[in-house]
Amino acid sequence: MTTRSIAMPMRISPAKVILWSLLALAIVLAVIRFTYGMGAISNLNNAYSFGLWISLDLLCGVALAAGGFTTCAAVYIFGLKQFKPLVRPAVLTAWLGYLAVIVALMVDLGRPERIWHMIIYWNAHSPLFEVGLCVMTYTTVLTLEFIPMLLEKLGWQKLENAIHKISLGLMILGVWLSTLHQSSLGSLFLVMADKVHPLWHSPLLPVFFFISAAFVGVSMVVFEGTIATKVYNLPSEVHLFSRLTKVLPWILGLYLVLKFGELTYNGDLHYAFEPSFATTMFWIEILGGVVLPLILFSLPAVRNSGRGVFLSAALVIAGLMTNRFNVGLLHWVRPVGSSYTPHWMEFALSIGVISALILAYDWVARNLKLFHHEPDHAHH
């Protein structure tokens, strides 16, 4: 097995012009925000302190970056070495994803310059403290996991070897930290029983957040890997995706059993059959993002098809994002007469952050040894 970068000439394509333009706009908006305050570029108010940025950039962003911990868990904890070619791209996607989350969160915070206070003034009883500390630590671990790719390029062999000696420990630590804060994000909403709709509020929210991060993490590896093979003209990795996604029906099934079991036990199942916007969004999330992918990933013909496994993974990702918006924004109980429609600049800033993520991934793919290439005989 060898690791390689993509030997492709750097050229200015229309897609890159668009991405750089979106990033430039986001930078301008961030300057406006830090100069004139959050109200200058958002429609957030006292009734809606959680808006687009928290639901999309934080809740969705952290979950969609879970491919790093799921892949590392498969390879370094469960010993499934056949998936090692997927580790570097998954770690890169996770690292960039967490950096994007941090950047977006700094824009959203009322006093971002005080974020360091959390390191000094501990509030060990706060789920938000655990989330913040774990995200800081996990991002540091992901940085150390990424650095060997850069050191290979620079030829700094001694430092690269030193990091490799602790790489197994880093991978295990990263899985542990990610497990903690993925579930703790759900814990944030436990204290909001009077805000979150009964279809989503549950004592099991930390469990639901962790399980959903696990199955979307696997799906993101498939989603990102499929796009990378097309963009960079790489050998197909469907053989790996087919094996990796065998676990998804079990995880999705566990999620379904726990979800409907909890709704039934708490006497909240009737909300799923009342005519309302919340009911519609609930069934879109469950049927489109859990039940349908569960069925599709159970079919070998789908898992062995590049298009089938990609589209099934996309359904899981869409379902996860629907869930995070359902929990964090769409169905909160608000004061009568209050409303919130995200400002176009809120969308523009989030899109700019995503554009930066894509541009950074492309640079790494073209300049560093990101992808593993196995001979054909290793596919069987």
C-alpha positions as CSV (number, residue, x, y, z in Angstrom):
1,M,0.0,0.0,0.0
2,T,1.4,3.4,-0.9
3,T,0.2,6.9,0.0
4,R,0.1,9.5,-2.7
5,S,-0.8,13.0,-3.5
6,I,-2.7,14.0,-6.7
7,A,-0.2,15.2,-9.3
8,M,-2.5,17.7,-11.0
9,P,-1.6,21.1,-12.2
10,M,-3.1,24.0,-10.3
11,R,-5.5,25.9,-12.5
12,I,-8.1,28.5,-11.9
13,S,-11.5,26.8,-12.6
14,P,-14.9,28.5,-12.6
15,A,-15.7,26.5,-9.5
16,K,-12.7,27.8,-7.6
17,V,-13.5,31.4,-8.6
18,I,-17.0,30.9,-7.1
19,L,-15.6,29.4,-3.9
20,W,-13.0,32.1,-3.5
21,S,-15.6,34.8,-4.1
22,L,-18.0,33.2,-1.5
23,L,-15.1,33.0,1.0
24,A,-14.2,36.7,0.4
25,L,-17.8,37.7,1.0
26,A,-17.8,35.8,4.2
27,I,-14.6,37.5,5.4
28,V,-16.1,40.9,4.7
29,L,-19.3,40.0,6.6
30,A,-17.2,38.7,9.5
31,V,-15.4,42.1,9.6
32,I,-18.8,43.9,9.7
33,R,-20.0,41.6,12.5
34,F,-16.9,42.2,14.7
35,T,-17.0,46.0,13.9
36,Y,-20.7,46.7,14.4
37,G,-22.0,43.7,16.3
38,M,-24.0,40.6,15.5
39,G,-27.2,42.5,14.8
40,A,-25.5,44.1,11.7
41,I,-25.5,40.8,9.8
42,S,-28.2,38.6,11.5
43,N,-31.8,38.6,12.5
44,L,-31.2,37.0,15.9
45,N,-33.2,38.4,18.8
46,N,-34.0,37.7,22.4
47,A,-36.5,35.0,21.5
48,Y,-34.2,33.3,19.0
49,S,-30.7,33.4,20.4
50,F,-30.1,30.0,18.6
51,G,-30.3,30.6,14.9
52,L,-29.0,29.3,11.6
53,W,-25.3,29.3,12.7
54,I,-25.9,27.1,15.8
55,S,-28.1,24.6,14.0
56,L,-26.1,24.4,10.7
57,D,-22.5,25.3,11.6
58,L,-22.4,23.8,15.1
59,L,-24.9,21.0,15.5
60,C,-24.7,19.7,11.9
61,G,-21.0,20.6,11.5
62,V,-19.9,18.6,14.5
63,A,-21.9,15.6,13.6
64,L,-20.9,15.6,9.9
65,A,-17.2,15.7,11.1
66,A,-17.8,12.4,12.9
67,G,-16.2,10.4,10.1
68,G,-12.8,10.8,11.8
69,F,-13.8,9.1,15.0
70,T,-15.9,6.3,13.4
71,T,-13.1,5.4,10.9
72,C,-10.4,5.6,13.5
73,A,-12.5,3.5,15.9
74,A,-13.0,0.8,13.2
75,V,-9.3,0.7,12.3
76,Y,-7.4,1.3,15.6
77,I,-9.9,0.0,18.2
78,F,-11.8,-2.8,16.4
79,G,-8.7,-3.8,14.4
80,L,-10.4,-3.6,10.9
81,K,-7.2,-2.8,9.1
82,Q,-8.8,-3.1,5.7
83,F,-10.3,0.3,6.2
84,K,-7.0,2.0,6.8
85,P,-7.0,3.6,3.3
86,L,-10.0,5.7,4.5
87,V,-8.3,7.0,7.6
88,R,-6.4,10.0,6.2
89,P,-9.2,11.5,4.2
90,A,-11.6,11.0,7.1
91,V,-9.2,12.6,9.6
92,L,-8.7,15.6,7.2
93,T,-12.5,16.0,6.8
94,A,-12.9,15.9,10.5
95,W,-10.1,18.4,11.2
96,L,-11.3,20.9,8.6
97,G,-14.9,20.4,9.8
98,Y,-14.0,21.2,13.4
99,L,-12.0,24.2,12.4
100,A,-15.0,25.4,10.4
101,V,-17.2,24.9,13.5
102,I,-14.8,26.9,15.6
103,V,-14.7,29.8,13.1
104,A,-18.4,29.9,12.8
105,L,-18.9,29.7,16.6
106,M,-16.5,32.6,17.1
107,V,-18.7,34.7,14.9
108,D,-21.8,33.6,16.8
109,L,-20.5,34.2,20.3
110,G,-21.4,37.5,21.9
111,R,-17.9,37.9,23.4
112,P,-15.6,35.6,21.4
113,E,-12.5,37.2,22.8
114,R,-13.4,35.6,26.2
115,I,-13.5,32.0,24.9
116,W,-10.2,31.3,26.7
117,H,-12.0,31.9,30.1
118,M,-13.5,28.4,29.8
119,I,-10.0,26.9,30.1
120,I,-9.3,28.9,33.3
121,Y,-12.7,29.1,35.0
122,W,-14.1,25.6,35.0
123,N,-17.8,24.9,35.3
124,A,-17.7,21.1,35.6
125,H,-21.5,20.8,35.9
126,S,-22.2,22.4,32.5
127,P,-22.6,20.3,29.4
128,L,-21.4,23.3,27.4
129,F,-18.2,23.3,29.4
130,E,-17.6,19.7,28.4
131,V,-18.5,20.3,24.8
132,G,-16.1,23.3,24.6
133,L,-13.2,21.6,26.4
134,C,-13.6,18.4,24.3
135,V,-13.8,20.3,21.1
136,M,-10.7,22.2,21.9
137,T,-8.8,19.1,22.9
138,Y,-10.1,17.0,20.0
139,T,-9.2,19.7,17.5
140,T,-5.7,19.6,18.9
141,V,-5.6,15.8,18.6
142,L,-6.9,16.1,15.0
143,T,-4.1,18.6,14.3
144,L,-1.5,16.2,15.5
145,E,-3.1,13.4,13.4
146,F,-2.9,15.7,10.3
147,I,0.6,17.1,10.8
148,P,2.4,13.9,9.6
149,M,1.0,14.6,6.1
150,L,2.6,18.0,6.2
151,L,5.9,16.8,7.6
152,E,6.1,14.2,4.8
153,K,5.9,17.1,2.3
154,L,8.5,19.1,4.2
155,G,10.9,16.1,4.7
156,W,11.0,16.5,8.5
157,Q,11.5,12.8,9.1
158,K,12.5,12.9,12.8
159,L,9.5,14.9,13.9
160,E,7.3,12.8,11.7
161,N,8.6,9.6,13.3
162,A,8.2,11.1,16.8
163,I,4.5,11.8,16.1
164,H,4.0,8.3,14.6
165,K,5.2,6.8,17.8
166,I,2.2,8.3,19.6
167,S,-0.2,8.0,16.7
168,L,-2.1,5.0,18.1
169,G,-2.6,6.8,21.4
170,L,-3.8,9.9,19.5
171,M,-6.3,7.9,17.5
172,I,-7.8,6.3,20.7
173,L,-7.8,9.6,22.5
174,G,-9.6,11.2,19.6
175,V,-12.3,8.5,19.5
176,W,-12.8,9.0,23.3
177,L,-13.0,12.8,23.1
178,S,-15.4,12.7,20.1
179,T,-17.6,10.2,21.9
180,L,-17.9,12.6,24.9
181,H,-18.8,15.8,23.1
182,Q,-21.0,14.2,20.5
183,S,-23.3,13.0,23.3
184,S,-22.8,16.2,25.3
185,L,-24.3,18.3,22.5
186,G,-27.5,16.4,23.2
187,S,-27.1,17.1,26.9
188,L,-27.3,20.8,26.1
189,F,-31.0,20.4,25.3
190,L,-31.9,18.3,28.3
191,V,-32.5,21.4,30.4
192,M,-34.7,22.9,27.7
193,A,-37.8,20.7,28.3
194,D,-40.0,23.8,28.0
195,K,-38.5,24.8,24.7
196,V,-37.8,21.6,22.6
197,H,-40.8,19.9,21.1
198,P,-41.8,16.6,22.8
199,L,-41.0,14.6,19.6
200,W,-37.3,15.5,20.1
201,H,-36.9,16.3,23.8
202,S,-35.9,13.1,25.7
203,P,-33.7,11.9,28.6
204,L,-32.0,9.9,25.9
205,L,-30.9,12.9,23.8
206,P,-27.2,12.4,24.6
207,V,-27.6,8.7,23.4
208,F,-29.5,9.8,20.3
209,F,-26.9,12.4,19.4
210,F,-24.1,9.9,19.8
211,I,-25.7,7.1,17.8
212,S,-26.7,9.5,15.0
213,A,-23.2,10.9,14.9
214,A,-21.9,7.3,14.5
215,F,-24.1,6.5,11.5
216,V,-23.7,9.8,9.8
217,G,-19.9,9.6,10.3
218,V,-19.8,6.4,8.3
219,S,-22.1,8.0,5.7
220,M,-19.8,11.0,5.4
221,V,-16.8,8.8,4.7
222,V,-18.7,7.3,1.8
223,F,-20.0,10.7,0.6
224,E,-16.7,12.4,0.7
225,G,-14.8,9.4,-0.6
226,T,-17.1,9.0,-3.6
227,I,-16.7,12.7,-4.6
228,A,-13.0,12.5,-4.1
229,T,-12.6,9.5,-6.5
230,K,-14.6,11.4,-9.1
231,V,-12.8,14.8,-8.8
232,Y,-9.3,13.4,-8.5
233,N,-9.7,10.4,-10.8
234,L,-8.9,7.8,-8.2
235,P,-9.6,4.1,-8.2
236,S,-13.0,3.2,-7.0
237,E,-13.4,2.4,-3.3
238,V,-16.8,0.8,-3.5
239,H,-15.3,-2.4,-2.2
240,L,-14.4,-0.7,1.0
241,F,-17.7,1.3,1.2
242,S,-19.7,-1.9,0.8
243,R,-17.9,-3.5,3.7
244,L,-18.0,-0.4,5.9
245,T,-21.7,0.2,5.4
246,K,-22.7,-3.3,6.5
247,V,-22.9,-1.9,10.0
248,L,-25.3,0.9,9.2
249,P,-28.6,-1.1,9.2
250,W,-27.8,-2.2,12.7
251,I,-27.0,1.3,14.0
252,L,-30.0,2.8,12.2
253,G,-32.2,0.0,13.5
254,L,-30.9,0.6,17.1
255,Y,-31.7,4.3,16.7
256,L,-35.3,3.5,15.5
257,V,-36.0,1.1,18.4
258,L,-34.7,3.5,21.0
259,K,-36.5,6.5,19.4
260,F,-40.0,4.9,19.2
261,G,-39.5,3.0,22.4
262,E,-38.7,6.2,24.3
263,L,-41.7,8.1,22.7
264,T,-44.0,5.2,23.7
265,Y,-42.6,4.9,27.2
266,N,-43.0,8.7,27.8
267,G,-46.5,8.8,26.3
268,D,-45.4,11.2,23.5
269,L,-46.0,9.0,20.5
270,H,-49.3,10.6,19.8
271,Y,-47.5,13.8,18.8
272,A,-46.2,11.9,15.7
273,F,-49.7,11.6,14.4
274,E,-51.1,15.0,15.1
275,P,-51.5,17.2,12.0
276,S,-48.7,19.8,12.3
277,F,-45.5,21.1,10.8
278,A,-43.5,19.3,13.5
279,T,-45.2,16.0,12.6
280,T,-44.3,16.5,8.9
281,M,-40.7,17.2,9.7
282,F,-40.5,14.3,12.1
283,W,-41.6,11.8,9.5
284,I,-39.4,13.4,6.8
285,E,-36.5,12.9,9.2
286,I,-37.4,9.3,10.2
287,L,-38.6,7.9,6.9
288,G,-36.2,9.6,4.6
289,G,-33.1,9.7,6.9
290,V,-33.4,6.5,8.8
291,V,-35.9,3.9,7.5
292,L,-35.2,4.2,3.8
293,P,-31.4,4.2,4.2
294,L,-31.8,1.2,6.6
295,I,-33.6,-0.7,3.9
296,L,-31.2,0.4,1.1
297,F,-28.0,-0.5,3.1
298,S,-29.5,-3.9,3.9
299,L,-29.4,-4.7,0.2
300,P,-26.1,-6.0,-1.1
301,A,-26.9,-4.8,-4.6
302,V,-27.1,-1.2,-3.2
303,R,-24.0,-1.4,-1.1
304,N,-22.0,-2.8,-4.1
305,S,-23.2,-0.1,-6.4
306,G,-21.2,3.2,-6.4
307,R,-24.3,5.2,-7.1
308,G,-26.5,3.3,-4.7
309,V,-24.1,3.5,-1.7
310,F,-23.5,7.2,-2.4
311,L,-27.2,8.1,-2.6
312,S,-28.0,6.1,0.5
313,A,-25.3,7.9,2.4
314,A,-26.7,11.2,1.1
315,L,-30.1,10.3,2.6
316,V,-28.5,9.6,6.0
317,I,-26.7,13.0,5.9
318,A,-29.9,14.8,4.9
319,G,-31.8,13.1,7.7
320,L,-29.2,14.0,10.3
321,M,-29.3,17.6,9.2
322,T,-33.1,17.6,9.4
323,N,-32.8,16.2,12.9
324,R,-30.4,18.8,14.2
325,F,-32.6,21.6,12.8
326,N,-35.7,20.0,14.3
327,V,-34.0,19.8,17.7
328,G,-32.1,23.1,17.6
329,L,-34.4,25.6,15.8
330,L,-37.5,24.8,14.0
331,H,-39.9,23.6,16.7
332,W,-38.9,25.5,19.8
333,V,-41.7,27.0,22.0
334,R,-41.4,30.8,21.6
335,P,-43.2,33.8,23.0
336,V,-46.3,34.7,21.1
337,G,-45.6,37.1,18.3
338,S,-41.9,36.4,18.1
339,S,-40.3,35.3,14.8
340,Y,-37.0,34.7,13.1
341,T,-36.0,34.4,9.5
342,P,-32.3,34.1,8.9
343,H,-30.8,37.1,7.2
344,W,-29.2,36.4,3.8
345,M,-25.9,37.4,5.4
346,E,-26.2,34.6,7.9
347,F,-26.5,32.1,4.9
348,A,-23.6,33.8,3.1
349,L,-21.3,33.5,6.1
350,S,-22.1,29.8,6.5
351,I,-21.6,29.2,2.8
352,G,-18.3,31.0,2.9
353,V,-17.0,28.8,5.8
354,I,-18.0,25.7,3.8
355,S,-16.2,27.2,0.7
356,A,-13.1,27.6,2.8
357,L,-13.3,23.9,3.9
358,I,-13.6,22.7,0.3
359,L,-10.7,24.9,-0.9
360,A,-8.5,23.6,2.0
361,Y,-9.4,20.0,1.3
362,D,-8.5,20.5,-2.4
363,W,-5.2,22.0,-1.6
364,V,-4.2,19.1,0.7
365,A,-5.4,16.5,-1.8
366,R,-3.3,18.1,-4.6
367,N,-0.2,18.8,-2.5
368,L,0.1,16.2,0.3
369,K,-0.1,12.4,0.5
370,L,-3.7,12.1,1.3
371,F,-4.9,9.0,-0.5
372,H,-3.8,5.4,-0.3
373,H,-3.7,3.4,-3.5
374,E,-3.9,-0.4,-3.3
375,P,-3.1,-2.8,-6.1
376,D,-6.1,-4.5,-7.7
377,H,-5.4,-7.9,-5.9
378,A,-6.0,-6.2,-2.6
379,H,-9.6,-5.5,-3.5
380,H,-10.6,-9.2,-3.1
